Amino acid sequence: MNLSKSVTYGMVAMGYIAKQTDVRCVPSEEIAKKFDIPNEYLVKIMSQLVRAGLLRSKRGPQGGFSLAKP
């Protein structure tokens, strides 16, 4: 089965966020750098996941993304 890059990147990002043991927001830059994904593209995907209710986002210096549900 072939998945689009958007779906693949979204799944990779959510998997990475889920594996974080500390309760924190993960910045998109961290995910983009780790998996060599263009950050601007990743932010658009993550925004769609926030609108879908799968992720939460937080702005600011300590901001980033976290899972909406454990």
Biopython code that builds the backbone (N, CA, C, O; Angstrom):
import numpy as np
from Bio.PDB.StructureBuilder import StructureBuilder

atoms = [
    (1, "MET", "N", (0.848, -1.165, 0.000)),
    (1, "MET", "CA", (0.000, 0.000, 0.000)),
    (1, "MET", "C", (0.898, 1.234, 0.000)),
    (1, "MET", "O", (1.836, 1.333, 0.792)),
    (2, "ASN", "N", (0.604, 2.157, -0.884)),
    (2, "ASN", "CA", (1.362, 3.401, -0.955)),
    (2, "ASN", "C", (0.605, 4.503, -0.232)),
    (2, "ASN", "O", (-0.561, 4.767, -0.526)),
    (3, "LEU", "N", (1.270, 5.133, 0.706)),
    (3, "LEU", "CA", (0.691, 6.257, 1.426)),
    (3, "LEU", "C", (1.343, 7.537, 0.944)),
    (3, "LEU", "O", (2.512, 7.536, 0.559)),
    (4, "SER", "N", (0.601, 8.616, 0.962)),
    (4, "SER", "CA", (1.162, 9.894, 0.543)),
    (4, "SER", "C", (2.226, 10.341, 1.554)),
    (4, "SER", "O", (2.283, 9.849, 2.681)),
    (5, "LYS", "N", (3.054, 11.277, 1.121)),
    (5, "LYS", "CA", (4.079, 11.801, 2.022)),
    (5, "LYS", "C", (3.444, 12.473, 3.227)),
    (5, "LYS", "O", (3.955, 12.372, 4.343)),
    (6, "SER", "N", (2.340, 13.155, 3.005)),
    (6, "SER", "CA", (1.661, 13.841, 4.115)),
    (6, "SER", "C", (1.220, 12.851, 5.186)),
    (6, "SER", "O", (1.419, 13.088, 6.378)),
    (7, "VAL", "N", (0.624, 11.750, 4.765)),
    (7, "VAL", "CA", (0.164, 10.732, 5.715)),
    (7, "VAL", "C", (1.365, 10.115, 6.431)),
    (7, "VAL", "O", (1.345, 9.937, 7.649)),
    (8, "THR", "N", (2.398, 9.793, 5.676)),
    (8, "THR", "CA", (3.602, 9.200, 6.263)),
    (8, "THR", "C", (4.237, 10.135, 7.280)),
    (8, "THR", "O", (4.577, 9.708, 8.384)),
    (9, "TYR", "N", (4.403, 11.409, 6.923)),
    (9, "TYR", "CA", (4.998, 12.386, 7.836)),
    (9, "TYR", "C", (4.137, 12.565, 9.081)),
    (9, "TYR", "O", (4.664, 12.675, 10.188)),
    (10, "GLY", "N", (2.823, 12.595, 8.910)),
    (10, "GLY", "CA", (1.924, 12.736, 10.051)),
    (10, "GLY", "C", (2.031, 11.559, 11.001)),
    (10, "GLY", "O", (2.044, 11.736, 12.220)),
    (11, "MET", "N", (2.106, 10.357, 10.445)),
    (11, "MET", "CA", (2.233, 9.160, 11.278)),
    (11, "MET", "C", (3.579, 9.133, 12.004)),
    (11, "MET", "O", (3.651, 8.767, 13.177)),
    (12, "VAL", "N", (4.627, 9.518, 11.310)),
    (12, "VAL", "CA", (5.965, 9.560, 11.925)),
    (12, "VAL", "C", (5.971, 10.564, 13.078)),
    (12, "VAL", "O", (6.480, 10.275, 14.161)),
    (13, "ALA", "N", (5.408, 11.735, 12.836)),
    (13, "ALA", "CA", (5.387, 12.781, 13.862)),
    (13, "ALA", "C", (4.570, 12.340, 15.077)),
    (13, "ALA", "O", (5.008, 12.524, 16.213)),
    (14, "MET", "N", (3.403, 11.766, 14.854)),
    (14, "MET", "CA", (2.577, 11.331, 15.981)),
    (14, "MET", "C", (3.249, 10.196, 16.745)),
    (14, "MET", "O", (3.157, 10.141, 17.971)),
    (15, "GLY", "N", (3.914, 9.304, 16.047)),
    (15, "GLY", "CA", (4.641, 8.226, 16.713)),
    (15, "GLY", "C", (5.760, 8.765, 17.579)),
    (15, "GLY", "O", (5.969, 8.292, 18.697)),
    (16, "TYR", "N", (6.484, 9.758, 17.067)),
    (16, "TYR", "CA", (7.576, 10.362, 17.829)),
    (16, "TYR", "C", (7.038, 11.052, 19.082)),
    (16, "TYR", "O", (7.608, 10.916, 20.165)),
    (17, "ILE", "N", (5.948, 11.785, 18.932)),
    (17, "ILE", "CA", (5.352, 12.479, 20.077)),
    (17, "ILE", "C", (4.878, 11.460, 21.112)),
    (17, "ILE", "O", (5.053, 11.666, 22.313)),
    (18, "ALA", "N", (4.282, 10.366, 20.650)),
    (18, "ALA", "CA", (3.770, 9.343, 21.571)),
    (18, "ALA", "C", (4.888, 8.662, 22.349)),
    (18, "ALA", "O", (4.666, 8.225, 23.478)),
    (19, "LYS", "N", (6.081, 8.560, 21.774)),
    (19, "LYS", "CA", (7.200, 7.881, 22.440)),
    (19, "LYS", "C", (7.875, 8.741, 23.509)),
    (19, "LYS", "O", (8.673, 8.229, 24.295)),
    (20, "GLN", "N", (7.569, 10.028, 23.548)),
    (20, "GLN", "CA", (8.202, 10.899, 24.537)),
    (20, "GLN", "C", (7.697, 10.522, 25.921)),
    (20, "GLN", "O", (6.490, 10.511, 26.165)),
    (21, "THR", "N", (8.617, 10.216, 26.822)),
    (21, "THR", "CA", (8.238, 9.779, 28.165)),
    (21, "THR", "C", (7.926, 10.954, 29.084)),
    (21, "THR", "O", (7.135, 10.819, 30.018)),
    (22, "ASP", "N", (8.535, 12.090, 28.828)),
    (22, "ASP", "CA", (8.238, 13.252, 29.666)),
    (22, "ASP", "C", (7.021, 13.980, 29.096)),
    (22, "ASP", "O", (6.789, 13.985, 27.887)),
    (23, "VAL", "N", (6.266, 14.581, 29.978)),
    (23, "VAL", "CA", (5.063, 15.288, 29.549)),
    (23, "VAL", "C", (5.478, 16.693, 29.126)),
    (23, "VAL", "O", (5.644, 17.592, 29.950)),
    (24, "ARG", "N", (5.638, 16.848, 27.839)),
    (24, "ARG", "CA", (6.035, 18.143, 27.309)),
    (24, "ARG", "C", (5.494, 18.283, 25.902)),
    (24, "ARG", "O", (5.080, 17.308, 25.275)),
    (25, "CYS", "N", (5.505, 19.502, 25.423)),
    (25, "CYS", "CA", (5.146, 19.747, 24.041)),
    (25, "CYS", "C", (6.403, 19.593, 23.195)),
    (25, "CYS", "O", (7.466, 20.102, 23.552)),
    (26, "VAL", "N", (6.280, 18.897, 22.088)),
    (26, "VAL", "CA", (7.415, 18.651, 21.207)),
    (26, "VAL", "C", (7.372, 19.678, 20.080)),
    (26, "VAL", "O", (6.390, 19.740, 19.340)),
    (27, "PRO", "N", (8.425, 20.485, 19.941)),
    (27, "PRO", "CA", (8.452, 21.470, 18.859)),
    (27, "PRO", "C", (8.530, 20.791, 17.485)),
    (27, "PRO", "O", (9.175, 19.754, 17.330)),
    (28, "SER", "N", (7.872, 21.386, 16.506)),
    (28, "SER", "CA", (7.896, 20.821, 15.154)),
    (28, "SER", "C", (9.321, 20.807, 14.596)),
    (28, "SER", "O", (9.678, 19.923, 13.817)),
    (29, "GLU", "N", (10.132, 21.787, 14.996)),
    (29, "GLU", "CA", (11.513, 21.842, 14.513)),
    (29, "GLU", "C", (12.300, 20.603, 14.926)),
    (29, "GLU", "O", (13.127, 20.097, 14.167)),
    (30, "GLU", "N", (12.033, 20.122, 16.136)),
    (30, "GLU", "CA", (12.719, 18.927, 16.640)),
    (30, "GLU", "C", (12.380, 17.703, 15.782)),
    (30, "GLU", "O", (13.260, 16.924, 15.419)),
    (31, "ILE", "N", (11.107, 17.550, 15.469)),
    (31, "ILE", "CA", (10.666, 16.416, 14.654)),
    (31, "ILE", "C", (11.210, 16.547, 13.234)),
    (31, "ILE", "O", (11.701, 15.577, 12.657)),
    (32, "ALA", "N", (11.120, 17.750, 12.678)),
    (32, "ALA", "CA", (11.587, 17.983, 11.317)),
    (32, "ALA", "C", (13.080, 17.686, 11.179)),
    (32, "ALA", "O", (13.514, 17.078, 10.201)),
    (33, "LYS", "N", (13.849, 18.117, 12.158)),
    (33, "LYS", "CA", (15.295, 17.896, 12.116)),
    (33, "LYS", "C", (15.632, 16.410, 12.266)),
    (33, "LYS", "O", (16.484, 15.886, 11.548)),
    (34, "LYS", "N", (14.965, 15.743, 13.195)),
    (34, "LYS", "CA", (15.251, 14.334, 13.462)),
    (34, "LYS", "C", (14.947, 13.443, 12.264)),
    (34, "LYS", "O", (15.694, 12.505, 11.981)),
    (35, "PHE", "N", (13.850, 13.733, 11.554)),
    (35, "PHE", "CA", (13.416, 12.863, 10.455)),
    (35, "PHE", "C", (13.631, 13.483, 9.076)),
    (35, "PHE", "O", (13.147, 12.953, 8.076)),
    (36, "ASP", "N", (14.355, 14.601, 9.016)),
    (36, "ASP", "CA", (14.671, 15.271, 7.758)),
    (36, "ASP", "C", (13.403, 15.569, 6.947)),
    (36, "ASP", "O", (13.291, 15.196, 5.779)),
    (37, "ILE", "N", (12.467, 16.242, 7.591)),
    (37, "ILE", "CA", (11.209, 16.654, 6.976)),
    (37, "ILE", "C", (11.226, 18.179, 6.901)),
    (37, "ILE", "O", (11.621, 18.827, 7.871)),
    (38, "PRO", "N", (10.814, 18.768, 5.788)),
    (38, "PRO", "CA", (10.737, 20.236, 5.732)),
    (38, "PRO", "C", (9.784, 20.762, 6.813)),
    (38, "PRO", "O", (8.624, 20.354, 6.874)),
    (39, "ASN", "N", (10.275, 21.664, 7.658)),
    (39, "ASN", "CA", (9.500, 22.124, 8.807)),
    (39, "ASN", "C", (8.195, 22.809, 8.391)),
    (39, "ASN", "O", (7.158, 22.587, 9.016)),
    (40, "GLU", "N", (8.235, 23.633, 7.348)),
    (40, "GLU", "CA", (7.027, 24.338, 6.921)),
    (40, "GLU", "C", (5.935, 23.348, 6.511)),
    (40, "GLU", "O", (4.758, 23.546, 6.815)),
    (41, "TYR", "N", (6.336, 22.295, 5.827)),
    (41, "TYR", "CA", (5.407, 21.258, 5.390)),
    (41, "TYR", "C", (4.860, 20.499, 6.596)),
    (41, "TYR", "O", (3.668, 20.197, 6.656)),
    (42, "LEU", "N", (5.729, 20.194, 7.548)),
    (42, "LEU", "CA", (5.319, 19.465, 8.746)),
    (42, "LEU", "C", (4.327, 20.277, 9.571)),
    (42, "LEU", "O", (3.368, 19.721, 10.108)),
    (43, "VAL", "N", (4.545, 21.577, 9.677)),
    (43, "VAL", "CA", (3.639, 22.429, 10.460)),
    (43, "VAL", "C", (2.233, 22.400, 9.855)),
    (43, "VAL", "O", (1.248, 22.375, 10.593)),
    (44, "LYS", "N", (2.128, 22.403, 8.534)),
    (44, "LYS", "CA", (0.817, 22.332, 7.887)),
    (44, "LYS", "C", (0.126, 21.004, 8.194)),
    (44, "LYS", "O", (-1.077, 20.969, 8.452)),
    (45, "ILE", "N", (0.883, 19.929, 8.165)),
    (45, "ILE", "CA", (0.325, 18.605, 8.475)),
    (45, "ILE", "C", (-0.123, 18.552, 9.932)),
    (45, "ILE", "O", (-1.208, 18.059, 10.239)),
    (46, "MET", "N", (0.716, 19.061, 10.818)),
    (46, "MET", "CA", (0.395, 19.044, 12.242)),
    (46, "MET", "C", (-0.841, 19.900, 12.532)),
    (46, "MET", "O", (-1.647, 19.549, 13.394)),
    (47, "SER", "N", (-0.993, 21.012, 11.823)),
    (47, "SER", "CA", (-2.174, 21.857, 12.002)),
    (47, "SER", "C", (-3.445, 21.106, 11.613)),
    (47, "SER", "O", (-4.481, 21.258, 12.261)),
    (48, "GLN", "N", (-3.367, 20.305, 10.569)),
    (48, "GLN", "CA", (-4.517, 19.490, 10.170)),
    (48, "GLN", "C", (-4.844, 18.460, 11.248)),
    (48, "GLN", "O", (-6.014, 18.184, 11.512)),
    (49, "LEU", "N", (-3.822, 17.898, 11.864)),
    (49, "LEU", "CA", (-4.037, 16.923, 12.929)),
    (49, "LEU", "C", (-4.633, 17.579, 14.179)),
    (49, "LEU", "O", (-5.399, 16.951, 14.910)),
    (50, "VAL", "N", (-4.279, 18.838, 14.418)),
    (50, "VAL", "CA", (-4.876, 19.583, 15.538)),
    (50, "VAL", "C", (-6.359, 19.809, 15.254)),
    (50, "VAL", "O", (-7.200, 19.595, 16.127)),
    (51, "ARG", "N", (-6.678, 20.241, 14.039)),
    (51, "ARG", "CA", (-8.085, 20.470, 13.676)),
    (51, "ARG", "C", (-8.899, 19.178, 13.735)),
    (51, "ARG", "O", (-10.097, 19.211, 14.019)),
    (52, "ALA", "N", (-8.256, 18.046, 13.469)),
    (52, "ALA", "CA", (-8.937, 16.749, 13.511)),
    (52, "ALA", "C", (-9.098, 16.238, 14.947)),
    (52, "ALA", "O", (-9.781, 15.240, 15.176)),
    (53, "GLY", "N", (-8.473, 16.916, 15.910)),
    (53, "GLY", "CA", (-8.606, 16.522, 17.305)),
    (53, "GLY", "C", (-7.625, 15.451, 17.752)),
    (53, "GLY", "O", (-7.793, 14.871, 18.825)),
    (54, "LEU", "N", (-6.602, 15.177, 16.947)),
    (54, "LEU", "CA", (-5.616, 14.156, 17.304)),
    (54, "LEU", "C", (-4.432, 14.725, 18.084)),
    (54, "LEU", "O", (-3.808, 14.024, 18.880)),
    (55, "LEU", "N", (-4.132, 15.995, 17.849)),
    (55, "LEU", "CA", (-3.029, 16.662, 18.537)),
    (55, "LEU", "C", (-3.529, 17.930, 19.201)),
    (55, "LEU", "O", (-4.590, 18.455, 18.862)),
    (56, "ARG", "N", (-2.745, 18.411, 20.152)),
    (56, "ARG", "CA", (-2.954, 19.731, 20.756)),
    (56, "ARG", "C", (-1.723, 20.558, 20.445)),
    (56, "ARG", "O", (-0.618, 20.028, 20.329)),
    (57, "SER", "N", (-1.920, 21.847, 20.312)),
    (57, "SER", "CA", (-0.777, 22.721, 20.072)),
    (57, "SER", "C", (-0.722, 23.794, 21.148)),
    (57, "SER", "O", (-1.741, 24.195, 21.711)),
    (58, "LYS", "N", (0.494, 24.246, 21.418)),
    (58, "LYS", "CA", (0.726, 25.290, 22.412)),
    (58, "LYS", "C", (1.739, 26.250, 21.817)),
    (58, "LYS", "O", (2.783, 25.835, 21.314)),
    (59, "ARG", "N", (1.428, 27.518, 21.878)),
    (59, "ARG", "CA", (2.336, 28.533, 21.350)),
    (59, "ARG", "C", (3.301, 29.002, 22.430)),
    (59, "ARG", "O", (3.078, 28.794, 23.623)),
    (60, "GLY", "N", (4.369, 29.635, 21.987)),
    (60, "GLY", "CA", (5.303, 30.233, 22.923)),
    (60, "GLY", "C", (6.620, 29.495, 22.980)),
    (60, "GLY", "O", (6.819, 28.507, 22.274)),
    (61, "PRO", "N", (7.525, 29.977, 23.827)),
    (61, "PRO", "CA", (8.860, 29.391, 23.929)),
    (61, "PRO", "C", (8.857, 27.925, 24.357)),
    (61, "PRO", "O", (9.718, 27.157, 23.928)),
    (62, "GLN", "N", (7.909, 27.533, 25.187)),
    (62, "GLN", "CA", (7.802, 26.143, 25.634)),
    (62, "GLN", "C", (6.740, 25.397, 24.824)),
    (62, "GLN", "O", (6.280, 24.330, 25.230)),
    (63, "GLY", "N", (6.361, 25.955, 23.698)),
    (63, "GLY", "CA", (5.274, 25.414, 22.904)),
    (63, "GLY", "C", (5.684, 24.257, 22.016)),
    (63, "GLY", "O", (6.852, 23.874, 21.948)),
    (64, "GLY", "N", (4.694, 23.719, 21.345)),
    (64, "GLY", "CA", (4.901, 22.606, 20.453)),
    (64, "GLY", "C", (3.607, 21.811, 20.331)),
    (64, "GLY", "O", (2.513, 22.363, 20.442)),
    (65, "PHE", "N", (3.744, 20.527, 20.104)),
    (65, "PHE", "CA", (2.592, 19.658, 19.904)),
    (65, "PHE", "C", (2.626, 18.503, 20.897)),
    (65, "PHE", "O", (3.691, 18.023, 21.286)),
    (66, "SER", "N", (1.437, 18.071, 21.296)),
    (66, "SER", "CA", (1.293, 16.915, 22.161)),
    (66, "SER", "C", (0.051, 16.145, 21.706)),
    (66, "SER", "O", (-0.792, 16.681, 20.987)),
    (67, "LEU", "N", (-0.051, 14.896, 22.128)),
    (67, "LEU", "CA", (-1.216, 14.105, 21.768)),
    (67, "LEU", "C", (-2.453, 14.645, 22.490)),
    (67, "LEU", "O", (-2.373, 15.066, 23.644)),
    (68, "ALA", "N", (-3.579, 14.630, 21.812)),
    (68, "ALA", "CA", (-4.819, 15.123, 22.417)),
    (68, "ALA", "C", (-5.314, 14.148, 23.479)),
    (68, "ALA", "O", (-5.945, 14.558, 24.454)),
    (69, "LYS", "N", (-5.029, 12.848, 23.293)),
    (69, "LYS", "CA", (-5.437, 11.828, 24.253)),
    (69, "LYS", "C", (-4.248, 10.922, 24.532)),
    (69, "LYS", "O", (-3.417, 10.694, 23.653)),
    (70, "PRO", "N", (-4.166, 10.401, 25.762)),
    (70, "PRO", "CA", (-3.036, 9.520, 26.067)),
    (70, "PRO", "C", (-3.078, 8.207, 25.282)),
    (70, "PRO", "O", (-2.192, 7.366, 25.435)),
]
sb = StructureBuilder()
sb.init_structure("model")
sb.init_model(0)
sb.init_chain("A")
sb.init_seg("    ")
for serial, (resi, resn, name, xyz) in enumerate(atoms, 1):
    if name == "N":
        sb.init_residue(resn, " ", resi, " ")
    sb.init_atom(name, np.array(xyz, "f"), 0.0, 1.0, " ", f" {name:<3s}", serial, name[0])
structure = sb.get_structure()
